[in-house]
């Protein structure tokens, strides 16, 4: 059996194992902790919807893997990708909204940078 055969088996298995660790927004926040934070001049609901749209562009093959929650009791909207690999919490502040980004996904394929670009564009 070739190295390619084993890589085809190992990579999906590692994704399944990683995704099995997180089953909620709170788990995703705690898994690796906060990655970075950003500010938008728009309200939290507008910013969160924009982030969802931009992230769906990144996941163009299956945009249904991006979700947006209703605001929680603290007024935080959460945008996240399947298995909580990428999460953005958005809340209103004095001059628009603040975004806290959590990265629990790849550090190899460049998806993190694309997700951050989506946040920054909003």
VENDA-V492471 format. One record per pair of residues at least 4 apart in sequence whose C-alpha atoms are under 6 Angstrom apart, sorted by the first residue. I is the first residue (numbers start at 0). J is the second residue. D is the distance in Angstrom with one decimal. If there is no record, write none. Layout:
i = {I:I}
j = {J:J}
d = {D:D}
//
This chain:
i = {6:18:21:21:26:27:28:33:34:34:35:36:36:36:37:37:38:38:38:39:39:40:41:41:42:42:42:43:43:43:43:43:46:49:50:50:50:53:55:55:58:64:64:65:65:66:66:67:67:68:68:69:70:70:70:71:75:75:76:76:77:77:78:78:79:79:79:80:80:84:84:85:85:85:86:86:87:87:88:88:89:89:90:90:91:91:92}
j = {10:82:26:27:30:83:32:101:100:101:100:98:99:100:97:98:96:97:98:95:96:95:46:95:91:95:96:47:89:90:91:96:121:121:54:117:118:117:59:62:62:80:81:79:80:78:79:77:78:76:77:76:74:75:76:75:89:90:88:89:87:88:86:87:83:85:86:84:85:103:104:101:102:103:100:101:99:100:98:99:97:98:96:97:95:96:96}
d = {5.9:5.1:5.2:5.8:5.9:5.7:5.6:5.0:5.6:4.9:5.3:5.5:4.4:5.8:5.8:5.0:5.9:4.5:5.9:5.7:5.2:4.2:5.9:4.7:5.9:4.9:5.4:5.9:5.6:5.0:4.9:5.1:5.8:5.9:6.0:5.9:5.6:5.1:5.8:4.5:5.1:5.6:5.0:5.7:4.5:5.6:5.4:5.7:4.5:5.7:5.3:5.8:4.8:4.8:4.5:5.4:5.5:4.8:5.7:5.1:5.7:4.5:5.7:5.2:5.7:5.5:4.3:6.0:5.4:4.5:4.6:6.0:5.0:5.9:5.8:5.1:5.5:4.5:5.5:5.1:5.7:4.6:5.4:5.6:5.9:4.1:4.8}
//
